[in-house]
Amino acid sequence: MLRYTLAFIRHDGKILMINREKNPWQGAWNGVGGKLEPGESPEECVVREIGEETGVSIKRPVFRGIVTWNPDSEPVQGMYVFVADIRNMNGLSTPMGTREGILEWKSEEWVLSESNYGTVPTLRVFMKAVLDIDGHRPADYHCTFDHNRIIETEVRPLPVKIR
């Protein structure tokens, strides 16, 4: 089982992103999420983390795959990735500072831009497919790092049951 979850919350062509307050990737924009607690499913974790970090209540996030990585020849690490579409922003006004960083709605176009180096680098590898719920099946989006630089990427099919 992987140790982390990540969610991309969408509303009206925008994605709620967080500019990370701490490492890894301090100062980079990413989705919201966090560490699984003992006995918690990935879906339960991501729902809890979204609530804690944003105040937004999500009922059924859509599982979109996993992102795995090998940092500097270490063992594989990873996270479960979800997308949640919301109709109402529930009073969430951004930018908004939190203990995790600064939340802000970013346009999908901005997030998906190949010229965007302000996001966590793995987003350029998997983000477009993760957001395309109808066109792409969940997959394992794998990145191999040399220090903070991605040196290899691979999209791998998921086993039937990964949880």
C-alpha positions as CSV (number, residue, x, y, z in Angstrom):
1,M,0.0,0.0,0.0
2,L,1.2,3.5,-0.8
3,R,1.5,6.1,1.9
4,Y,0.0,9.3,0.4
5,T,-3.0,10.7,-1.5
6,L,-3.4,13.6,-3.9
7,A,-6.6,15.3,-5.2
8,F,-7.4,17.8,-7.9
9,I,-10.5,19.7,-7.1
10,R,-12.2,21.2,-10.2
11,H,-14.8,24.0,-10.5
12,D,-15.8,26.0,-13.5
13,G,-12.6,25.3,-15.5
14,K,-10.3,25.9,-12.6
15,I,-8.3,23.6,-10.3
16,L,-7.7,24.3,-6.6
17,M,-4.0,24.2,-6.1
18,I,-1.7,24.7,-3.1
19,N,1.6,26.4,-3.1
20,R,3.5,24.1,-0.8
21,E,4.9,25.6,2.5
22,K,7.4,22.8,3.1
23,N,9.4,20.1,1.4
24,P,9.3,18.2,-0.7
25,W,8.8,20.7,-3.5
26,Q,8.5,23.8,-1.2
27,G,7.2,26.7,-3.2
28,A,5.7,24.6,-6.0
29,W,2.0,24.3,-6.9
30,N,0.3,20.9,-6.4
31,G,-3.0,19.4,-5.6
32,V,-4.1,18.8,-2.0
33,G,-3.7,15.6,-0.1
34,G,-1.6,13.9,2.6
35,K,-0.6,10.8,4.5
36,L,-2.9,7.8,5.1
37,E,-3.6,7.1,8.7
38,P,-3.7,3.5,10.0
39,G,-6.7,1.6,8.8
40,E,-7.8,4.3,6.4
41,S,-8.6,3.6,2.8
42,P,-7.1,5.9,0.1
43,E,-10.6,7.4,-0.6
44,E,-11.2,8.0,3.1
45,C,-7.8,9.7,3.4
46,V,-8.3,12.0,0.5
47,V,-11.8,13.0,1.6
48,R,-10.4,13.8,5.1
49,E,-7.4,15.7,3.7
50,I,-9.5,17.8,1.4
51,G,-11.7,18.8,4.3
52,E,-8.7,19.6,6.6
53,E,-6.8,21.5,4.0
54,T,-9.6,23.4,2.2
55,G,-12.8,23.2,4.3
56,V,-14.5,21.7,1.2
57,S,-16.6,18.6,1.8
58,I,-16.2,15.9,-1.0
59,K,-18.3,12.8,-1.0
60,R,-17.1,10.7,-4.0
61,P,-13.7,11.6,-5.4
62,V,-12.9,9.7,-8.6
63,F,-9.9,7.4,-8.5
64,R,-7.5,8.3,-11.4
65,G,-4.5,6.1,-10.7
66,I,-1.2,6.3,-8.8
67,V,1.9,8.3,-9.2
68,T,5.1,6.4,-8.2
69,W,8.6,7.5,-8.1
70,N,12.2,6.3,-7.4
71,P,14.1,9.1,-5.8
72,D,17.8,8.8,-6.4
73,S,17.7,5.0,-6.7
74,E,15.8,4.5,-3.4
75,P,12.8,2.2,-3.1
76,V,9.6,3.1,-4.9
77,Q,7.3,5.6,-3.2
78,G,3.9,6.8,-4.3
79,M,0.5,8.2,-3.9
80,Y,-3.1,7.5,-4.9
81,V,-4.5,10.3,-7.2
82,F,-8.1,11.5,-7.3
83,V,-10.2,14.1,-9.1
84,A,-13.3,15.7,-7.5
85,D,-15.6,18.1,-9.4
86,I,-17.6,20.5,-7.2
87,R,-20.5,22.6,-8.2
88,N,-20.4,25.0,-5.3
89,M,-17.2,26.5,-3.9
90,N,-18.8,26.5,-0.4
91,G,-17.6,30.0,0.4
92,L,-13.9,29.0,-0.4
93,S,-12.3,32.4,-1.3
94,T,-8.8,32.4,-2.6
95,P,-6.0,33.1,-2.2
96,M,-6.2,31.6,1.2
97,G,-3.3,30.8,3.5
98,T,-3.3,27.5,5.4
99,R,-0.7,25.7,7.5
100,E,0.1,23.6,4.4
101,G,0.6,26.6,2.1
102,I,-1.5,29.0,-0.1
103,L,-4.6,27.8,-1.8
104,E,-5.6,29.3,-5.1
105,W,-7.9,28.5,-8.0
106,K,-5.7,28.1,-11.2
107,S,-7.1,27.7,-14.7
108,E,-6.7,24.2,-16.2
109,E,-4.9,25.8,-19.1
110,W,-2.3,27.3,-16.7
111,V,-1.8,24.0,-14.8
112,L,-1.5,22.0,-18.1
113,S,0.9,24.4,-19.8
114,E,4.1,22.6,-20.9
115,S,5.9,25.8,-20.2
116,N,4.8,25.9,-16.6
117,Y,7.7,25.2,-14.3
118,G,5.8,26.5,-11.2
119,T,4.1,23.2,-10.5
120,V,5.6,20.0,-8.9
121,P,7.5,18.5,-11.8
122,T,5.6,15.2,-11.9
123,L,2.4,17.1,-12.8
124,R,3.7,17.6,-16.4
125,V,4.0,13.8,-16.7
126,F,0.4,12.8,-15.6
127,M,-1.9,15.7,-15.2
128,K,-3.5,15.8,-18.6
129,A,-4.4,12.1,-18.5
130,V,-5.6,12.2,-14.9
131,L,-8.0,15.1,-15.7
132,D,-9.4,13.3,-18.8
133,I,-11.7,10.9,-16.9
134,D,-13.6,9.8,-20.0
135,G,-10.5,9.3,-22.3
136,H,-7.9,7.7,-20.0
137,R,-8.2,4.8,-17.6
138,P,-6.4,5.0,-14.3
139,A,-2.7,4.1,-14.6
140,D,0.6,4.1,-12.7
141,Y,2.5,7.2,-13.7
142,H,6.0,6.4,-12.8
143,C,9.0,8.9,-12.6
144,T,12.6,8.1,-11.9
145,F,14.6,11.0,-10.3
146,D,18.2,12.0,-10.2
147,H,18.2,14.5,-7.3
148,N,15.3,16.8,-8.2
149,R,15.4,16.1,-12.0
150,I,13.1,13.6,-13.7
151,I,15.3,11.4,-15.8
152,E,12.7,8.8,-17.0
153,T,8.9,8.5,-17.1
154,E,6.7,5.6,-17.8
155,V,2.9,5.0,-17.9
156,R,2.1,1.5,-16.7
157,P,-1.2,-0.3,-16.5
158,L,-2.6,-0.9,-13.1
159,P,-3.2,-4.4,-11.6
160,V,-6.9,-5.2,-11.2
161,K,-6.9,-4.3,-7.5
162,I,-4.3,-2.0,-6.1
163,R,-5.9,-1.0,-2.8
